[in-house]
Amino acid sequence: MHILCLGLNHTTTPISLRERLVFNEDAVRAALARLGCGGYDAATEMVILSTCNRIEIYAASARKSFAELEAFLSDTRGVPVDEFRPHLYRHADADAVHHLLNVAAGLDSLVLGESQILGQVTKALELARGQNTVGPLLSRLFQRAIHAGKRARTETAISRNPASVSSLAASLCERAVSDISTAQIVVLGAGEMAELAVEALRKRGVKKVLVVNRTLERARPLAERWGAGITTFENLESTLARADILIASTGAPHTLIHPEMVTDAMRARPDRPLTLIDIAVPRDIEPAVAAIPGVRLHDIDHLNAQLEHSLEVRRREVPRVQAILAEEEVRFLDFLKSLDMLPLITDLRQQAEAIRQAELKKTLLRLPHLTEAERARIEVLTEALVKKLLDSPTHRLRAEAACPHAPEYAAVARTLFGLEGESGLCGFSGDACPISTVAN
């Protein structure tokens, strides 16, 4: 059995194509249902990971072929294969394991170390479980990846510093007031940067957000998504007087907030400081505003300097994260190797149980005078004997599963016990196992 990963992401594929291939939760369920009901037989297990930056299909398959997965993606999303094939990456076996661990840890993200992807990997596994499309391979792989992602974020600083302009702006807001949940936050503009800022603020517990835009029509979708209030530029001056923090992110070709406007606003609130964060290019706020008493101004250059520092801190943590992932990868590969021993152990136990039952039946026929209680005690005795006899061999077989000579060891064991067959659940054996070589 092979582990396959077919995918595309922000580094390989333009957004115009990614948005046509992306799965929402209902689409993931519908696609996986094809596997669950037998409508797709190229894989025995499947998980679909779909975000705004990546679409990846993980499959457990007897064939190391990606053609069927390409056709599956095309059929489920209605996009011809020829349109997305040049943008695909393909990982098999150990490479697929390595890739998923890096994804879960945030090393393959647009923003290094971002934490959202870990929840998305967890959700992908939950959706697959809901459709009964995960088994021993992918379930264990995704659990290991989630565990690795959590370790990376708790044992290193890969995710501890804001690493995007919007998250950095939200972090500045958090530090600017004593209680972010009660502060009045004003967001000037309704574009992508504004939405990212509102999202980051909501995640930090902000309850009062007011979006100010040139038109209400443009601001309304953002406000509805995040439960924010809306108003127009005509009310900017009065809004400024009520704000604790203002984040400016319009696409206007000229400044919108001038010293006179801010001075008037501060006269109405002499004891309340005002924090202004300008993430627009060109700038929305005149630099002279910073000289007004009680006003703190952060512009895009200031934020970019802090952002570069945060990213550098994250980059320094990469080797530590990679060391964690290497540990988790070895553990998963050891688990894979142990799968080859499971059929042998199962066959051994089944053979012993069949012998036990046959011999017990013959013995009880010769002892018809025994009571039911006595028969039950003899049965318990035989079960205990078999268990004791098999404990040491099965323990040894499991211990030898990860050694380089495990296939030969299994073959000898089958010969000694007179067991037929030699293939394991994973389908790999010795040097033929495409995964087994990675841990060496």
N, C-alpha and C positions, 0 to 999 in steps of 0.2 A: 504494500500500500504506500502510495506517495502523498506527500503534502505539497499542494500547489498554491501559488498566489499569483493571480492575474490582476494588474492594476494600472492606474494612471493617476497623476497628481498635479499639483500646481507647478512643478518643475518640468513636467513633460507635456502638459496639455493646456491650451488656452481656455479661459473661462467660458467662452462661447460654445465650446464643445463639452466641457465638464457639466455645464448646467443642463445639457440635453441628456446626459447619462446618469445624473445623480438620482438616487433612490430616496423617497421619503419613507417613513415607517410602513405605511400601507403597501407601498411598492415592494419593499423588502419582504414583507410577509407573503405577498402574492407570488414573488419570484421563488422564494423558498418552498412555497406550497407545491411547486412543480416537482421539486425533488422529493418532498414528503409523500406525494401521492403516486410516485413512480413515473411521472411524466418526463423525467430526465434521468438517464441511467449511466451517465459518464462519471458520476461521483457518488460516493456513499455518505459523505458528510459535506456540509457547506455552511459558511458564515459570510455575510455580506457586510462590509464596513463602508459606509457612504457618508461623507461630510462635504462641506463646501469646497474643500481643498483636495479631496481624494475619493476615488471609488475603487475598492479592492474586493475581489472574490477569493476566499480561501476554500479549498476543497481537499478532501481525502479521496484519492482515486487510485484504482488499480493500474491505470495507464499514465505514463508521464507525458501527457499530451495536453497542449493548451488550446488546440483548435476547438474542442467541444466547449470550453469555457468562453472563448471568444464568441461562438455562436449563441451561447446562452445569454451573454451580455447584450448581444445584438437583438435577440428575440424579445428579451424582457424590457428593453428600453426603446425599441423601434428605431435604432440607428444602424445603418449598414456597417458591416465589419470594416470595410475598406476605409471608412472615414476615421475610425479611431485606432486601427491596428498600428500605424506608425508611431503612435504616442504611448503604446503599452510598454510596461516592464513585466517580466516574467521571472518568478523565483520558484525553485523546486527544492523540496526536502530541507536540508540544513540552511540553505539560503533563505527559504521562506520563513523558517523559524527565526533566523537572525533578523530578517526584515521586520517581522511583527514585533519583536522585542524592542527594536529601535523606534518603531512607530509609537508604541505604548509609552515609551520613556520620553517622547517629545523630541528625539534627535532627528526625526525626519520631517518635522513640522515647519511651516512657513516662519513661525516665530519659535526660535530654539527654546525647548523646554516648556512650551505652553501646556497648561494642565487640562484643557478642555478635551483633548484627544483621549485621555485615559477614560473619561466617562463615556465617550463615544465607542471605544473598544468594548467596554463593559455592556453597553446597550446592544451592540451588535451580537454579542454572545447571548444575551437575554432573548432577543428576537429569534435567534436560531433555535434556542431551547423551546421557545413557544411553538415553533413549527416542527419540533422533533427532528431537526436536521444536523444535530451534533451528536457524536459518539465519543469513544475513548480517546481518539487522536486529537480532534480539534477542541474538544472540551478541555482537555488537559493543557493543550497548547495555549489557549486563550486565558485560562486561569493562571498559567505560569507568566504570560505576558502582563496581565493585570497586576500580579504580585510584583513583578520586576518594575513596572511603572510606579507603583506605590513606594517601593524601596528607593528608587531614584529620586523621588520628590521628598522623602523624609530623611534620607541619609546624606543627601547632597544639597547644594544651593542652586540646582539647575532651574528651579521655578520660583525662587524667593524674591526676585527683583522684577519690577514691571519691565516688560520688554516690547511694548508697543506705545505709540504716542497716546492713544486713547486710554490705555490702562495706566500710563504714567500720569496723565491728567487727572484721572479718577483718584490715584494715590495721593496726588497733591491736594485734592479736595478733602480727602480723609484727614490729612494732617493740618489743614487750614482751620478747621472748626473743632470744637470740643465734642460735638455729637453729630455725626454725619446724617443720622436718620431723621433729625428734625430740621436740618439746614435747608434753606430754599436755594435750589440750584437752577440757574438759567442757562439754557443751551441756545446759542445764537447760530441758526442754520439748521438744515434738515437733510443734509447729504450723508454720504457713507461715514465720514469721520464723526459727524454728530451722532449717528446711530450707534457706532461703536462706543462712543463716550457714554451715551445713555445706558447702554447695556452694561458697561463696566461699573457705572454708578449704581445701578439697580442691584448688581451682585454684591456691592458693598453695603447694602441696606438703605440706600437713599430712598425716601418716600415722596419728597416734594420736588418734582422736576417740571419746569416750564420751558417749552420749545418756542423760540421766537423766530419767525421766518417771514420772508417777503409776502408769501401767499399762504393762506390756511390750507389750501388743497394739497400743497406739497408736504406740509407739516403733519397733516392728519394721519396718514398711514403709520408714521413713526410713533406718534402719540398714542394711537390705538394699540400698537404692538407692545408698548412699554408702560401704558397707563399714565401718560404725561399730559399736562395741560398745554394749550397752544394759544399764541397770540401773534400779532403782526408787528412789523418794524415801527408802525405808528405809535405803539405803546412802549417802545424801548426805554425811553427816559423814565417813565413811572415804574417800569419793571426793574430797572437798575436800582432804583431807590429801595426796593424790597428785597433784593437779592443778597445772599451771603457770598455766593460764588457765581461767576459767569464764565462759561467756556465758549469761546468764539470760534466758529469753524465754517464760515460761509465761503462762497466762491466769488464774492464781490470784488471788483477791480480796484476799489478804493477803501479807505478806512471808514468805519461806521461809528466808532466810539471815540469821541474827542475829549480833551481835557475839560472844556466848559461843561459838557454833559455830565461827566463824572463828578466835577466839583459841585454842581447843583444837586446831584444825588447824595453826596456826602453831607451837605448842609442839612438834609432831611433826616440824617442818621449819624450824628456826630460821634456817638459812642459805639458804633458797630463797624468793625473793619470790613473791607471788601477785597476779595481775591479775584483777580482777572487772569484767565488762562487763554492765551491766543495761540491756537494751533492752525490758523489759516495762513495760506500763502497765495496772494499777497496778504499782509497783515490786516486784521479787522480793527485793531486798537492802536491808536497813536502812542508811540513810546513815551511821550511826555507825561502821559497819565501816571507813570510810576512815581513822579515827584509829588503827587498829591498826598497829603497826610492821611494815614489810615488805609491806603491802597497798596496792594501787593500785586505786581504784574509779572507773569511768566510768559515769555514768548517762545516761538518754535525753536530758536537757536538754543535757548536755555534748556528746553525739553530734550532736544536732540543730543546735547552734551551729556545729560543725565542718562538718556537712553543708551548711548554708546557705552557708558560706564556699566550700566546694568547688563548689557549684552556681553561685555568683556568678562564680567563676573560669571555669567552663565557659560561662556566658552571655556573658562578655566576649569569648570566642573565636569566638562565632557569626559576626560579620562577616567574620573571616578565613576561616572555613570556607566561607561563602557566596561569597567571592571565588574560592576554589579551585573550587567547584562551577560557578561561572559560566564559568571557563576551560574546564573539562571539557565543559560543555554546548555551548559554541561549537564545540569540536573535534568532538563527535559530530554536531552539526548540519551542519558542513562535510562530514563523511563522508557523511551522508545525501544532501546535494546532489550529491556526486561519483557517487553510484549512478546518477543519471540519465544520466551520460556513459558509463557502462560498456557499455550495449548499443550505443551509437554506435561506441565504440572496437572492440568485438567485431565489429560488422558491417564496419567498415573493414578490420580485419585479415583477416576471412574473405574479403571481396571481393578484396583484394590477393593472398591465397594462391590463390584460385581462378584469377585471371589468371596468376599465376606458373606454376602447374601446367599450365594450358592452353598457354601460350606455350612452356614448356619441352618439353612433349610434341611440339609441332609442330617445334621446332628439332631435337630428337633424331631425329625421323623423317627429317629431311633429312641427318643425319650418321650413317648406319648403320655407318661404319667405326670409330667411336670405341670404345675399350676401356671396360670397366666402371669402371676407375679414373678415366678421363677424364670419363665420364658423371657420376660421383659428384662430381668437382671442379666441373663446370658447375652441378650442383644446389646445392652449397654456395655457389657464387658468386651464384646467383639468390636464395637465401634471405638472404644477407648484404645484397644490394642492396635487397630489400623491407624488411628490418629497418631499414636506414639511412634509407630514404625515409620510413618511418612513425614513426621515433623522435621527430622534431620535432613533427609534427602531434598525435600521441597525448599527448606531454608537455604541449603547449599546451592540448589539450582538458581534461586533468586539472586544469591550473592555473586554467582558466576556470570549472570546475564550481561553485565557490563564489561566483561573481560574480552580481549581480542579473540580468544579461542572459544567463545561461547557456542558457536554453531557445532564445532567438533565435540564439545562437551555434551551438547544436547543429543547429538547423533549416538554417542557412546551410551548415554542414559537410555535412549530408546531401544538400542540393541540389548542392553542388559535386562531390561524389563519386558522385552518382547512387544514393544509398541510400534504400530504402523504409522507412517506419515512423518513429515519433517518440516513442513512450512509453518511459520509463526503468524500471529495476527497481523504484525506489521508488514510481513512479506519480505523482509530483508534478511540476508544471511551472510555473515563474514564479509569478505571484501566486496561482495556484490551489493551490500547495503550502502546506498548513496548518502545516508545520514551518518553512519557509524564512523566515518573517517574524520569528522570535524573535531571531535573531542580529543583526538590524538595530538 
